[in-house]
Amino acid sequence: MLSLQEIIDKICGQTGLDNAAVQSKIEDKKAELSGLISSEGAAHLVARDLNVDILTRVSHKLEVKNIVPGMRNTETVARIYRIFPVREFERNGAKGRVANVVLWDPTGTIRMSLWNDEIKILENLKEGDVVKILGYSKEDNRGEPELRLGSRGKIEKADIEFPSIADTAIETKPANIGELREGATTKIRGAIVQLFESDPFYEICPQCGIRVRANDNKFFCDEHQYVTPDYSMVLSGVIDDGTMSMRVVFFRDTAEKLIGMGVKQALEIARNRMNRTAPITDRAPGILGKEMVFGGRVKRNSMFDRLEFIVSEISDVNAVEEAEKILASFKLS
Ligand SMILES: [Zn+2]
C-alpha cells in the first residue's frame, strides 16, 4: 500500500517538482474539495492531473475488470472493500449461509459470495486486507460476474504492495432507495419530506453513553448502575430521492447536525416552551425539501417489518457534486 510520502515521491520523480510544491498542490486539492477527501486521496488526484502513473507497481494476475462470467480458474489479487453480514436462508428444507464480499482493485470492484463452510475464512480477514483469490466466476442474478471459491478455491492474505482504495471514489455514488437491500451501507441523495414531531429526547448513561432504563423515577445502566442521566436525541422522518421514499432515523450527533443545534440547546428550547417537540417544529421548515446526501445503513425494523435508513453522516450536495465530477474522471483512467 502506497503511503502519502510514497505517492509524493513518485510525483516528484516523474515531474521534477520538489516535495514542497507537491505538498501544496495536495493541500489545494483538498481545499478545492471542501476537505471531503483524505490527503492520500487528494494525492492520487494530483498525480492524475499531472499524468503521473502511481499504480504500476502492482503485480496482478487477473484484473477485476477482466473477470467475466464462466471463467474456470481465476487468480486475482484484490483488496477487500467490504464484508457484508452473513445471511441465513432455507432452501428445500436445508439451512444455508451466505456472505458477500466486495473486492477492489484499481480497475473496478467485483462481488464474491462465500457459502456455508467457506465463510469461516472471514474470521481471519477484514476490510482493507489485500488477498489472493483462487476461484472461478459465475453470472449472478443481475447478469454481473461474481467470484466463487468452490472446492478447489482458496483465499489467502497477500503480503505485497498494493494501491489503497483512493479516497471515496466508489462511495460517492448514491444509491436509489428503490434498490436498497437490508444491511447495505450506502449513500442516498434526496430530501427529507417529513419530519415526525415526536419526543426526540432520551436518557443515556453519562459514563458509557448507552440508553438507560427508567426504574422508579431513577435511571439504571447495566454497567454503571443508578446514574444521573445525560440526554441524547433521536429524530425520524421520511426521505425521498425521486425513486421512492423510506423511513429515516437520525441518532445523537447526526440528529444534532440535522436540526442544527446541540442537545443542550434543544433541551433548553423544549423546557422554556414546555414542549418537547418545539426544537423540531422550529427547525423543520429549513430541513424539509432540502436536498442533501445522507450516508448510512439500511436496517430492518422488526417491530414494523420494514426497512429503515439509519443515517451516520449528512453532507452538503454542492461539495459532493464537485468531488463526484473529479473522481468520475479519475475512475475513467
Ligand atoms: Zn453506563
Residues whose N, C-alpha, C, O or C-beta is under 5 A from the ligand:
A	BS01	ZN	C205 Q207 C208 C221 E223 H224
